[in-house]
């Protein structure tokens, strides 16, 4: 996944670790159970807000917008986890990012 490129999927990491970079600087890692690409699927940006690189072999599940919306509506605990992840990542975004930012996940 490359920063600035249009996205259509979110990814759930089943196995392995990914490095996350914003503007070329490493800002974190995603481990098994982590979610990538949720900002695009939740409509906060049409492009990926970070570059993600595997740190070895990674097994991940891709999920489309409609699938994610259905899952989040059916599983409120998981929805809250995804929103917590999303808002934590948004705090690490560059201040020059023009993507709208909500102050808390409760706004959703």
C-alpha positions as CSV (number, residue, x, y, z in Angstrom):
1,X,0.0,0.0,0.0
2,X,1.5,3.4,-1.0
3,X,0.8,6.8,0.5
4,X,-1.2,9.0,-1.9
5,X,-2.5,6.1,-4.1
6,X,-6.2,5.6,-4.4
7,X,-7.5,2.8,-2.2
8,X,-10.4,0.4,-2.4
9,X,-9.6,-2.2,0.3
10,X,-8.8,-2.5,4.0
11,X,-6.5,-5.3,5.1
12,X,-6.6,-7.3,8.3
13,X,-3.2,-8.8,9.2
14,X,-3.4,-12.5,10.1
15,X,0.3,-13.2,10.2
16,X,3.5,-11.2,10.1
17,X,4.4,-7.5,10.7
18,X,4.2,-4.4,8.5
19,X,6.1,-1.2,8.8
20,X,4.0,2.1,8.4
21,X,5.6,5.2,6.9
22,X,4.2,8.7,6.5
23,X,6.2,11.2,4.3
24,X,9.0,8.6,4.3
25,X,9.3,8.4,8.1
26,X,8.5,5.3,10.0
27,X,5.5,6.0,12.3
28,X,4.7,2.5,13.5
29,X,4.2,-1.2,12.9
30,X,1.1,-3.3,12.4
31,X,1.0,-6.8,13.9
32,X,-1.4,-9.7,13.6
33,X,-5.0,-8.6,14.2
34,X,-4.1,-5.0,13.0
35,X,-6.1,-3.2,10.3
36,X,-4.7,-1.2,7.3
37,X,-6.5,0.9,4.8
38,X,-9.5,1.7,7.0
39,X,-9.2,5.5,6.5
40,X,-10.1,5.0,2.8
41,X,-12.9,2.6,3.5
42,X,-14.4,4.9,6.2
43,X,-14.5,7.8,3.7
44,X,-12.0,10.0,5.4
45,X,-9.7,10.0,2.4
46,X,-9.8,8.7,-1.2
47,X,-6.1,7.9,-1.1
48,X,-4.0,5.9,1.3
49,X,-2.6,8.1,4.1
50,X,0.5,5.9,4.6
51,X,2.9,3.6,2.9
52,X,2.9,0.1,4.3
53,X,5.8,-2.4,3.8
54,X,6.0,-6.0,4.9
55,X,8.8,-6.9,7.3
56,X,9.0,-10.4,6.0
57,X,6.2,-12.8,5.0
58,X,2.7,-11.4,5.7
59,X,-0.7,-13.1,5.4
60,X,-3.6,-10.6,5.2
61,X,-7.2,-10.6,4.3
62,X,-8.5,-7.9,2.0
63,X,-12.0,-6.5,2.7
64,X,-14.0,-4.2,0.4
65,X,-16.1,-1.2,1.5
66,X,-19.5,-2.9,1.5
67,X,-18.1,-5.9,3.4
68,X,-16.5,-3.7,6.0
69,X,-19.6,-1.6,6.5
70,X,-21.7,-4.7,7.0
71,X,-19.2,-6.2,9.5
72,X,-18.9,-2.9,11.4
73,X,-22.7,-2.6,11.7
74,X,-23.0,-6.3,12.9
75,X,-20.1,-6.3,15.3
76,X,-20.1,-3.1,17.5
77,X,-17.1,-4.1,19.6
78,X,-15.0,-4.6,16.5
79,X,-16.3,-1.4,15.1
80,X,-15.1,0.4,18.2
81,X,-11.7,-1.3,17.9
82,X,-11.4,-0.2,14.3
83,X,-12.4,3.4,15.1
84,X,-9.9,3.5,18.0
85,X,-7.1,2.3,15.7
86,X,-8.2,4.9,13.1
87,X,-8.3,7.8,15.5
88,X,-4.9,6.8,17.0
89,X,-3.4,6.8,13.6
90,X,-5.0,10.1,12.7
91,X,-3.1,11.7,15.6
92,X,0.1,10.7,14.0
93,X,-0.7,12.2,10.6
94,X,1.1,15.2,9.3
95,X,-0.5,18.6,10.2
96,X,-0.4,19.4,6.4
97,X,-2.8,16.6,5.7
98,X,-6.1,18.2,4.4
99,X,-8.2,15.1,5.2
100,X,-11.1,16.0,7.6
101,X,-10.4,14.9,11.2
102,X,-13.0,14.2,13.8
103,X,-11.9,14.9,17.4
104,X,-13.2,11.6,18.9
105,X,-14.5,8.3,17.6
106,X,-17.8,9.0,19.3
107,X,-18.5,11.4,16.5
108,X,-19.1,8.4,14.3
